[in-house]
Amino acid sequence: MGRPKAAEVQKRRTTKKGKDPNKPKRSTSAYFYFLAHCREEANKAGRSISKIAEFTKECSEKWKVMTETTKRPFEEKAATDKARYTREMASYSGKSKKDEGKPKRPQSAYFLFLADFRTKMKGKNIDHKEILKLAGEEWRKLTAEKKQPYENASQKEQKKYEAALSDWRKGGGGAKQNANGTDDDEDEMEEDEEDEEEEEDDDDDDDE
Protein backbone atom coordinates (compact mmCIF):
# COMPACT_ATOMS: atom_id res chain seq x y z
CA MET A 1 0.00 0.00 0.00
CA GLY A 2 1.61 3.26 -1.14
CA ARG A 3 0.85 6.89 -0.70
CA PRO A 4 -2.45 8.05 -2.29
CA LYS A 5 -1.87 9.70 -5.68
CA ALA A 6 -2.55 13.42 -5.92
CA ALA A 7 -5.31 12.80 -8.47
CA GLU A 8 -7.04 10.36 -6.14
CA VAL A 9 -6.89 12.82 -3.25
CA GLN A 10 -8.28 15.59 -5.47
CA LYS A 11 -11.07 13.31 -6.73
CA ARG A 12 -11.99 12.45 -3.16
CA ARG A 13 -12.11 16.15 -2.29
CA THR A 14 -14.48 16.96 -5.15
CA THR A 15 -16.72 13.88 -5.14
CA LYS A 16 -17.10 13.17 -1.44
CA LYS A 17 -17.99 15.32 1.51
CA GLY A 18 -16.08 18.57 1.82
CA LYS A 19 -14.06 19.67 4.79
CA ASP A 20 -16.01 21.15 7.66
CA PRO A 21 -16.02 24.91 6.93
CA ASN A 22 -16.57 25.56 10.63
CA LYS A 23 -13.40 23.78 11.74
CA PRO A 24 -10.89 26.30 13.16
CA LYS A 25 -7.85 26.95 10.98
CA ARG A 26 -4.65 25.44 12.38
CA SER A 27 -2.39 27.94 14.13
CA THR A 28 0.66 29.31 12.30
CA SER A 29 4.19 28.92 13.66
CA ALA A 30 6.64 31.80 14.19
CA TYR A 31 8.81 30.47 11.36
CA PHE A 32 5.90 30.49 8.91
CA TYR A 33 5.08 34.07 9.85
CA PHE A 34 8.71 34.91 9.11
CA LEU A 35 8.53 33.02 5.80
CA ALA A 36 5.42 35.01 4.81
CA HIS A 37 7.31 38.20 5.73
CA CYS A 38 10.22 37.15 3.49
CA ARG A 39 7.82 36.59 0.60
CA GLU A 40 6.22 39.99 1.10
CA GLU A 41 9.63 41.67 1.12
CA ALA A 42 10.69 39.79 -2.01
CA ASN A 43 7.49 40.79 -3.81
CA LYS A 44 7.94 44.44 -2.82
CA ALA A 45 11.49 44.34 -4.19
CA GLY A 46 10.22 42.80 -7.43
CA ARG A 47 12.25 39.67 -6.86
CA SER A 48 11.14 36.43 -8.49
CA ILE A 49 10.57 33.53 -6.10
CA SER A 50 9.63 30.94 -8.71
CA LYS A 51 12.21 28.53 -7.29
CA ILE A 52 10.34 27.93 -4.05
CA ALA A 53 12.72 25.32 -2.60
CA GLU A 54 15.76 27.59 -3.01
CA PHE A 55 13.93 30.62 -1.62
CA THR A 56 12.64 28.65 1.38
CA LYS A 57 16.14 27.33 2.10
CA GLU A 58 17.51 30.86 1.99
CA CYS A 59 14.84 32.06 4.45
CA SER A 60 15.52 29.07 6.69
CA GLU A 61 19.21 29.96 6.88
CA LYS A 62 18.32 33.54 7.84
CA TRP A 63 15.95 32.29 10.54
CA LYS A 64 18.66 30.10 12.08
CA VAL A 65 20.99 33.05 12.71
CA MET A 66 18.36 35.53 13.90
CA THR A 67 18.54 36.68 17.51
CA GLU A 68 15.70 36.22 19.99
CA THR A 69 15.02 39.95 19.71
CA THR A 70 14.54 39.88 15.93
CA LYS A 71 12.45 36.71 16.19
CA ARG A 72 10.20 38.18 18.88
CA PRO A 73 7.61 39.86 16.56
CA PHE A 74 7.02 36.55 14.80
CA GLU A 75 6.93 34.62 18.09
CA GLU A 76 4.32 37.05 19.41
CA LYS A 77 2.15 36.60 16.31
CA ALA A 78 2.43 32.82 16.67
CA ALA A 79 1.48 32.97 20.35
CA THR A 80 -1.56 35.10 19.56
CA ASP A 81 -2.66 32.75 16.79
CA LYS A 82 -2.12 29.68 18.98
CA ALA A 83 -4.33 31.21 21.65
CA ARG A 84 -6.97 31.89 18.99
CA TYR A 85 -6.79 28.28 17.77
CA THR A 86 -6.98 26.85 21.30
CA ARG A 87 -9.96 29.06 22.09
CA GLU A 88 -11.82 28.16 18.90
CA MET A 89 -11.10 24.42 19.22
CA ALA A 90 -12.45 24.46 22.77
CA SER A 91 -15.86 25.46 21.47
CA TYR A 92 -15.70 23.41 18.25
CA SER A 93 -17.39 20.03 17.97
CA GLY A 94 -16.45 18.44 14.68
CA LYS A 95 -17.97 14.99 15.18
CA SER A 96 -21.58 14.05 15.60
CA LYS A 97 -22.74 12.21 18.71
CA LYS A 98 -23.06 8.98 16.75
CA ASP A 99 -19.25 8.98 16.40
CA GLU A 100 -18.49 9.37 20.11
CA GLY A 101 -16.10 6.67 21.29
CA LYS A 102 -15.48 5.43 17.75
CA PRO A 103 -12.04 3.81 17.35
CA LYS A 104 -9.62 5.87 15.28
CA ARG A 105 -8.74 4.37 11.92
CA PRO A 106 -5.14 3.06 11.77
CA GLN A 107 -2.56 4.83 9.66
CA SER A 108 -1.39 3.50 6.31
CA ALA A 109 2.13 2.15 5.83
CA TYR A 110 3.15 5.43 4.22
CA PHE A 111 1.89 7.56 7.10
CA LEU A 112 3.74 5.35 9.59
CA PHE A 113 6.88 5.90 7.52
CA LEU A 114 6.15 9.64 7.41
CA ALA A 115 5.97 9.77 11.21
CA ASP A 116 9.43 8.17 11.43
CA PHE A 117 10.77 10.49 8.73
CA ARG A 118 9.50 13.57 10.57
CA THR A 119 11.24 12.40 13.74
CA LYS A 120 14.53 12.10 11.83
CA MET A 121 14.10 15.57 10.32
CA LYS A 122 13.12 17.23 13.59
CA GLY A 123 15.21 20.29 14.42
CA LYS A 124 16.49 20.76 10.87
CA ASN A 125 14.29 23.81 10.23
CA ILE A 126 12.80 22.39 7.04
CA ASP A 127 9.31 23.62 6.22
CA HIS A 128 6.31 21.29 6.19
CA LYS A 129 5.87 21.13 2.42
CA GLU A 130 9.53 20.30 1.84
CA ILE A 131 9.38 17.50 4.44
CA LEU A 132 6.37 15.98 2.64
CA LYS A 133 8.21 16.21 -0.68
CA LEU A 134 11.40 14.61 0.70
CA ALA A 135 9.40 11.90 2.47
CA GLY A 136 7.55 11.04 -0.74
CA GLU A 137 10.82 10.76 -2.66
CA GLU A 138 12.40 8.62 0.06
CA TRP A 139 9.34 6.32 0.21
CA ARG A 140 9.45 5.74 -3.54
CA LYS A 141 13.12 4.76 -3.30
CA LEU A 142 12.52 2.13 -0.60
CA THR A 143 12.56 -1.49 -1.68
CA ALA A 144 9.58 -3.73 -0.97
CA GLU A 145 11.67 -5.38 1.75
CA LYS A 146 12.30 -2.08 3.55
CA LYS A 147 8.64 -1.08 3.23
CA GLN A 148 7.51 -4.39 4.72
CA PRO A 149 7.89 -3.41 8.42
CA TYR A 150 5.55 -0.46 7.83
CA GLU A 151 3.13 -2.66 5.89
CA ASN A 152 3.15 -5.23 8.70
CA ALA A 153 2.60 -2.59 11.38
CA SER A 154 -0.27 -1.08 9.39
CA GLN A 155 -1.93 -4.48 8.89
CA LYS A 156 -1.56 -5.29 12.60
CA GLU A 157 -3.19 -2.01 13.58
CA GLN A 158 -5.92 -2.60 10.97
CA LYS A 159 -6.88 -5.89 12.63
CA LYS A 160 -7.02 -4.23 16.06
CA TYR A 161 -9.13 -1.45 14.58
CA GLU A 162 -11.60 -3.84 12.95
CA ALA A 163 -12.06 -5.73 16.24
CA ALA A 164 -12.53 -2.51 18.22
CA LEU A 165 -14.91 -1.13 15.58
CA SER A 166 -17.00 -4.31 15.73
CA ASP A 167 -17.28 -4.01 19.50
CA TRP A 168 -18.17 -0.33 19.18
CA ARG A 169 -20.95 -1.05 16.70
CA LYS A 170 -22.31 -3.90 18.83
CA GLY A 171 -22.55 -1.39 21.64
CA GLY A 172 -24.81 0.79 19.51
CA GLY A 173 -22.21 3.19 18.17
CA GLY A 174 -22.81 4.84 14.78
CA ALA A 175 -24.13 3.05 11.73
CA LYS A 176 -22.50 1.09 8.95
CA GLN A 177 -23.56 3.67 6.42
CA ASN A 178 -24.30 7.32 6.86
CA ALA A 179 -27.01 9.42 5.27
CA ASN A 180 -25.27 9.89 1.90
CA GLY A 181 -24.62 6.16 1.50
CA THR A 182 -20.89 6.18 2.13
CA ASP A 183 -19.31 3.91 4.70
CA ASP A 184 -18.25 5.49 8.00
CA ASP A 185 -14.79 3.98 7.51
CA GLU A 186 -14.33 5.95 4.29
CA ASP A 187 -15.25 9.18 6.03
CA GLU A 188 -12.84 8.35 8.86
CA MET A 189 -10.03 7.85 6.34
CA GLU A 190 -10.70 11.31 4.93
CA GLU A 191 -10.63 12.82 8.41
CA ASP A 192 -7.29 11.13 9.18
CA GLU A 193 -5.75 12.67 6.06
CA GLU A 194 -7.50 16.03 6.45
CA ASP A 195 -4.78 17.72 8.50
CA GLU A 196 -2.10 16.69 6.02
CA GLU A 197 -4.14 17.93 3.06
CA GLU A 198 -5.06 21.12 4.92
CA GLU A 199 -1.43 22.02 5.55
CA GLU A 200 -0.47 21.17 1.96
CA ASP A 201 -3.31 23.37 0.70
CA ASP A 202 -2.10 26.25 2.88
CA ASP A 203 1.40 25.90 1.47
CA ASP A 204 0.09 25.75 -2.11
CA ASP A 205 -1.93 28.92 -1.57
CA ASP A 206 1.19 30.70 -0.34
CA ASP A 207 3.13 29.60 -3.43
CA GLU A 208 0.64 31.12 -5.88
N, C-alpha and C positions, 0 to 999 in steps of 0.2 A: 504493500500500500504506500503510494508516494504522496507528494504534496498535491493538493487540488490545483488543476490548471486555472490560469487567470480567467479563461473564457467560461469555465464551469462556475467559478465564483460569481462572475458577472451575470451569468444566466440565472443563478440562484437568486441574486439580488433583484432581478427584474421580473422573474416569474413567480417567486414565492413571497411570503410576507415581508414587508419592509421593516427597517429598523424602527424601534419605538422613538418617535419624534420627541417624546417627553423625557427621554432618558438624559440626565445631565451630561454635558460634554466633559470628557476627561481633563483633569488639570494639566497645565503646561509647566514644564520644568524651567529652571533658570537658564540652562544652556539653550533651550529652544527659543526663549525670549531673546537671548543674545544673538542666536542665528537669524531670527527675524529682523533684528536690528541691523545686522551685517548686510542682509539682502536689501533693506531699505536704503542704507548708505550707498551700496553698489548701484542701485537703480538711480538714486539722485545724481551720482557721479557719471551716469551713462555707461557704466561698465557692464559688459555682457557676462551673464552667469549661466550660459548654456551648458557648460561642463559642471554639472551639479556636484559630482563626487569630488572634483578637484577643489571647487569653491568651499564645500563643506569641510574638507580636510584642512584647508587654509584657516577657516574660522575656528576649527577645533584646536589648532596649534596656538592661535591667539588666546583662546579661552584658557588653555593650560598655564600660560604665563601671566595671566591677569592677577592683580592683587585682590585681596578681599574687599578693599575699598571700591575698586572699579567694578567688581562683580555685584556689589551690594544692590544697585538699582534693579538688577535682574532677579536677584534673590528675593527682594521685597515683592516684586510683581508675582513671582512664583508662589510665595507664601500667601498672598492675597487670593490668588486663583485657587490654591489648594483649600483654603478656608471656604471659598465659594462652593467648590466641588463637594467637600465634606458636608456642608450645610444642605445642599440640594439633594445629595444622596440619602441623607437622613430622612427626608420627607418623601423620597421617591419609592414607589413600589412597582417594580417592573414585571413581577410574575403574578398571575392570577392565583386565587386561593386553591384551585384544583391542583396546582403544582407544588404546594407546600410539602416539604419533606421528600420531594422527588430526588432520587439519586442522580448525581451529576454524571453526564456521559463521559466515558474515558477518552483520553487524548489519543490521536493517531500516532503512528510510529514517527512520522515527521515532526509532530509537535513535541514529542518526547525528546527527539534529537535537538530540536530548537531550544528547548529548556537547558540542555547540557551545553549547547553552543553559546548561549547567552551567559552562562556562568563562566565559561572560559574567556569571554570577551569583556567581562565586567571590569570596570576601572580603566578601560582603554579609550574612553571619551569618543566612541563611535556612535553616530546618531542611529536612531531606530531603523530607518529605512535602509541604511547601509548594512546593518546587522542582518536584516531579513534577506537582503541581496546576497551577502556573503554566505549565509547559512544555506540558502537555496543552491548556490554553486557547490558548496561543500557536500551537501546531501546527494547531488547528482553524481559527484565523483566517487562516492562510497560504493564499494562492491556489495553484492547481495549478501556476502558473508558478514560484512561489517554492519549492514543494516539489520541483520537478523536479530540481534539482542533487543533492538527497539521494536521490531515486529513482534517478538515473543512477549515483551513487556506489555505491549498494546493489547495483544490477544488475551493475556492473562487478566488484565484489567477489564476487558470487554466481558469476559465470563462472569467476573464478580459483579459487574454492572447489571448484566441480564438477570442474575439471581436476585439482586437487591431490588431491581425494577419489578420483578415478578411478585416479590413479597409486598412491595409498595402498592401495586395494583390490587392484590388480594385484600389489602387493608382498606380498599375503597379510594385510593388515590388516583386522581385524573381519569383519563379515558384513553382507549387505544387510538382513537382518532378524534381530532378536534373538529370544530364547526366547518372548516373549509375542506375537510376530507384528507388532510395530510396527517401523517403519523406524528405523534408527539416526539418520537426519537429524532425525526428529521428536523423539527423545530429546535430541539435541544442542540443538535449539531451546529445549526446556524448561530445559536446564542454563544456556543463555545468559541466560534471563530470570529464573533462580532467585534471583540476588542481589537484583534489583530487587523481586521479589515478597516475598522474605524481609524486606527492610527495610520495605516497605509493611505487611506483616503485623505487624511489631514496633511500628510507629507506631500501627496500628489497635488493637492490644492495649492500648497505653498510653492511648488515647482512651476506652476503655470504662470 
